[in-house]
Amino acid sequence: MYTALNKHIKRVRQILLKNLNERDIIDQVVLSTDTLLKEPISLGNNHLKTPTEGYGRNLLNQDPIFGFVVVAMVWPPNEGTPVHDHGTWGVVGVAEGGLSVTNYSRNDDGSQPGYASLTELNTFPAREGDATHVLPPDKDIHKVWNSTTKQSISIHTYGKTINGCNVFDIKANSVKQVELSYDNL
């Protein structure tokens, strides 16, 4: 059922065995994600969970040796994330539908607790079959949303389990830590 996904997981393990720097890891995981998206991905959509409000985070794999995770996100129409970061590298591939991604840069040095000043950099569409990435600290603050009229599904590969992240309020120039969980566990 998950043949294409299992091949992707195996490729990521092989990449991480090479002890590359994060930039090179990202480049190679993007290529693996591109390959994953070219094959039919059967995730059993009725097994993927979505809460009554918001988008769904479904853990597909947590590697016991390297610690990376593969997550399927289910995005109902017009649902998305707040502005946030991950604190680890990540690669996102759009398996179904389409998403929009807005990137931000941080203007302050992060030394004042609870304060963050951000500048919006760009927004781009990620269509079915597209892959993109996040790389901290400079290319990690972003928001994602489904701007289409149908459900979208994306596959995320992160360098580690993400149990929490920073969420930014642009208007209030604030930042706070929030806990995250998976909808299918």
C-alpha positions in Angstrom: 0.0 0.0 0.0 2.8 2.5 0.9 5.4 1.3 -1.6 6.3 4.7 -2.9 6.4 6.1 0.6 8.6 3.2 1.8 11.0 3.9 -1.1 11.2 7.5 0.0 11.9 6.6 3.6 14.7 4.3 2.5 16.2 7.0 0.3 16.2 9.5 3.2 18.0 7.0 5.4 20.6 6.6 2.7 21.0 10.4 2.5 21.4 10.7 6.2 24.0 8.0 6.3 26.3 10.3 4.3 26.7 12.8 7.2 26.0 15.8 4.8 25.5 19.4 5.9 21.8 20.5 6.1 21.8 22.3 2.8 23.0 19.2 1.0 20.5 17.0 2.9 17.7 19.3 1.9 18.7 19.2 -1.8 18.8 15.4 -1.8 15.5 15.0 0.1 13.8 17.4 -2.3 15.0 15.1 -5.2 13.6 12.1 -3.2 10.3 13.9 -2.7 10.1 14.8 -6.4 10.5 11.0 -7.1 7.9 10.2 -4.5 5.4 12.5 -6.1 5.9 11.0 -9.5 4.6 7.6 -8.3 1.0 6.9 -7.2 0.9 7.4 -3.5 -1.8 5.4 -1.8 -2.1 6.7 1.8 -5.6 5.4 2.4 -7.3 8.8 2.5 -10.0 7.5 4.8 -7.3 6.7 7.3 -5.9 10.2 7.3 -7.4 12.3 10.1 -8.5 15.9 10.0 -9.9 17.7 13.1 -13.3 19.4 12.9 -11.4 22.7 12.6 -8.0 23.3 10.9 -5.8 20.9 9.1 -4.8 17.3 9.9 -1.3 16.2 10.9 -0.8 12.5 10.4 2.4 10.7 11.4 3.4 8.2 8.7 6.9 7.3 9.9 9.3 8.1 12.7 12.7 6.8 12.0 14.1 5.0 15.1 17.8 5.5 14.1 18.0 8.9 12.4 15.0 10.5 14.1 13.4 12.0 11.0 9.7 11.9 10.5 7.4 11.7 7.5 4.0 13.4 8.0 0.9 13.7 5.8 -1.0 16.9 6.1 -4.7 17.1 5.1 -5.8 20.6 4.2 -9.5 21.3 3.8 -10.3 24.3 1.5 -9.2 27.7 3.0 -7.5 26.1 6.0 -3.9 26.8 7.0 -1.3 27.4 9.6 -0.4 30.5 11.5 3.0 32.0 10.8 5.4 29.5 12.4 8.8 27.9 12.3 10.1 24.3 12.8 13.6 24.5 14.2 14.7 21.8 11.8 15.1 21.2 8.1 12.0 20.1 6.3 10.9 19.2 2.8 7.2 19.5 1.7 5.7 17.9 -1.4 2.2 18.5 -2.6 0.6 15.1 -3.3 -3.0 16.3 -4.1 -4.4 19.7 -4.8 -2.4 22.9 -4.2 -1.1 25.1 -1.4 0.1 28.6 -1.0 3.3 29.4 1.1 4.3 32.8 2.4 7.9 33.2 3.7 9.0 35.7 6.3 12.3 37.0 7.7 12.9 37.9 11.3 14.1 41.5 11.8 15.1 41.2 15.5 17.8 38.9 17.0 15.4 36.9 19.2 17.0 38.1 22.4 13.8 39.7 23.8 11.4 36.9 25.1 8.0 37.0 23.5 9.0 39.7 20.9 9.5 39.1 17.2 9.4 41.5 14.3 8.9 39.9 10.9 8.9 41.0 7.3 6.9 39.2 4.6 9.2 38.1 1.8 7.1 36.3 -0.8 4.1 34.1 -1.5 4.1 31.4 -4.0 1.8 28.6 -5.1 2.8 25.0 -4.6 0.9 22.9 -7.1 0.4 19.1 -7.1 3.8 17.5 -7.7 5.8 20.5 -6.4 8.3 20.2 -3.6 9.8 23.0 -1.5 11.8 23.2 1.7 12.5 25.0 5.0 15.9 25.5 6.5 16.5 27.2 9.8 17.3 29.8 10.9 16.9 32.0 7.9 14.4 30.1 5.7 12.2 28.6 8.3 9.5 31.1 9.2 6.4 30.7 7.0 2.7 30.0 6.8 0.9 27.5 4.6 -2.7 27.3 3.5 -5.0 25.7 1.0 -6.3 28.4 -1.2 -8.2 25.9 -3.5 -11.8 24.8 -3.3 -11.0 21.1 -2.7 -9.0 19.2 -0.1 -5.2 19.1 -0.6 -2.7 16.6 0.8 1.0 17.2 1.4 3.9 15.0 2.5 6.4 16.5 4.9 9.8 15.1 5.7 11.4 16.8 8.8 14.8 16.3 10.3 13.3 15.5 13.7 10.0 15.0 15.4 8.3 18.4 15.9 6.4 18.5 19.2 6.2 22.2 19.3 7.0 25.3 17.3 7.2 29.1 17.6 4.0 30.8 16.4 4.3 34.5 15.4 1.7 37.3 15.6 2.8 39.8 13.0 0.5 42.6 14.1 1.4 42.3 17.8 5.2 41.7 17.0 5.0 38.6 19.3 6.1 35.0 19.4 5.0 32.1 21.6 5.8 28.4 21.8 2.9 26.0 21.1 2.7 22.3 21.5 1.8 20.1 18.5 0.3 16.7 18.2 -0.7 14.2 15.5 -4.3 13.7 14.7 -3.9 9.9 13.9 -2.3 8.9 17.2 
